[in-house]
Amino acid sequence: MPVISWFSSFIFLGLSVSLGLLIYFLFYAPKKKDKEPDLPPELERQSPESNDASTLENLEKKYGKKG
């Protein structure tokens, strides 16, 4: 086989692998969740992002005071 065919086969192989990995990472990679999966349920309930909007209303209902 001539030398140019070896180079072209390696280039074709590299492009094929790169394209395959790109398609895999775009379509089949698992999607990241907003929450961390390793947190126990007690800490998930206490996370500040999840209940910022309702914290003041919950405290007003619980203690009956405005402020």
N, C-alpha and C positions, 0 to 999 in steps of 0.2 A: 504494500500500500504506500502511495506517495506520502510525503511528510505533510502536505497541506490537508489531506483527508483526516489525519490524526488531529490536527489543530481544529478543524471544523467539527469533528465529532465531539471533542471536549467542550467547545463553545456551545454546541447544541445541547449537550448534557447539562451544562451549567445553566443555560437559559431555561431548560425544561424544569429543573429542580427549583430554580428561583420562582418561576411562574406557579408551580405547584404549591410551594410554601405560601406565596402571596394569596392564592385563592383559598388555601386552608385557613390562614389567619383572618381573612376577611369574612368568610362565610361560616366556618365550622368551629371557630374558637369559642369557648364558653364566654358568655357575657358576664361582666363584673356586676356585682350587686352593690347597692348603695350602702348596705350594712356590712359590717365585718362578720363573717360566718363563725368565727371562733369565740365570740362573746357569749357568756352565759345569759340566760333570759333576764336575770335581775339587773344586769348592767345595760341590756338593750332597752329596758323600760326607763332607765334613768338617763339615757343619752339626751343631751340638750338640744340636738337638732330636731328630734322627732316631736317634741312637745313644746316648742318655743311659743307658738301662737296661743295655745290653750292654757298655759301655765297660770297666767294672771286670772283668767276666768275660773279656773279650778280652785285657786286659793280663795277667791272672793266667795265662791259657793261654799267652800269648806268652813271658812271662819266667819263669814257674814259681814265682812268689813270691806269698804272701798279704799283703794289707795294704791 
